[in-house]
């Protein structure tokens, strides 16, 4: 799946939080952001962050046992032209997959990568 979006640039930032109401209140009060709920599977909402009319990021809920021990954090996403090919290259170059490529309907195909030095980022082949 190839994308026409620019390859190799940061395209999204996501706050991973256990207390979404508190995070929303903090960023609304300090940066003037507003938020739009987007339902996700499992009955929990993902929150789109808006700066005026622009979508500038999201808030992902760290709910469930798979997130035990994961600290709250910001995660940046880099657009790539072909997620599956780029993940294979990352493994060859000494990186590891924290989460193998998966599809997000109407968004794109995403993987979470740890580079050869230990830094983590999301990679995404966005939907056209």
N, C-alpha and C positions, 0 to 999 in steps of 0.2 A: 504494500500500500504506500504509494508515494504521495507527497504533499506538494502543492505549489507555494506553500508558505516559505519564507526565507529559512534556509538551513543554517544551524549553528548560532542562532540568536536566542536570548532569553525572551520568552513570550508570556509567562504567567508566574505569579507568586502565590503561595498558598500557606495560610496559617493553619497548623495542626493543633487543635485545642480541645481540652476536656470541658472547659466552661465557656461555651459559645456566647451565652448572654453577657457574661463579664467582658469577653473579648470585644464583642460588638459595642458595648457601652464605652469601653476604653477608647477604641479607635474612632467612634462617632464624636466623643468629647474632645479628643486631641487632634484628629486630622480632618474631622468633618465628613467622614465617610458615611455612606448609607449602605443598606444591605437588602438583598433580594433572595428569598428562599427558593431553593431548587430541590425538590424531593429526590432522594436516592433510594435504592433498594434497601430494605430493612427498616423502613419507616422513619429514618432520621433525615433531616434536611442538610444539604450542603448550602452554604451561604455565599452568594456572589457579592464581592465587594465593589462598590461603585464610588467613583470620585466624580461627582456631577453626573453626567450621562455616560461616562466611560466606565466600562468593566475593567478593573485593574487587578483583580485577584479573587481569591476565594478563601473560605474557612471550612476546613474539613474536620468532622468530629472524630476525636480519638476515643471511640466507644467500642468496647469488646475486648475479650481476653488477648487477642492477637496484638493489642497495643500496650499490654502490661509492660512497664519498664521503659517505654518510649517517652522521652521528655517532650513537652510542648515545644514547637519550633516552627520556623518559617522554612518552606521548601520552594526552591526556584525550579522552573521547568525550561528546558532548552528545546527548541524545534529542531527536529532532524528529518531528513528526507525519506528515510526508510528505517523504521525502528528495529525491525528484526535483523537487518543487515548490520546496523550500527551497534546493536547489542552483541552480535557475534564478534565484531571488531573490538569492542570494549573488553570482552573476555580474553581475546588473544593478546591484548595490550596490558593485561594484568588487572583489569577491573573485575568486579563481581556484580551479580544481579541480586539486589535486595528483593525486588519483585519483578518477575519475568513479564514480558509484554502482555498486556491485556487491553481489551477494547472497552471504551466508554461511549455508549450510544450518543450520537450527535456531537461528540467532542473530538475523538480520535483514538489512537492506539498509544498507550503509555507504558513505560518501564521506569523502575527506580534503580539507579546505578550508583555503585560506590567505585570511585576511580582508583587508580593504582596507589594513590597516596592516602586514601581513606575518606576523601570528601564525597558527599552524597548530593545528587541532584536528580530531578525527574527529567526524563527525555520523552518527547511527544512528537508523533507524526499527526498533526492536526487534520481534522476533516477539512475538505476543501471549502 
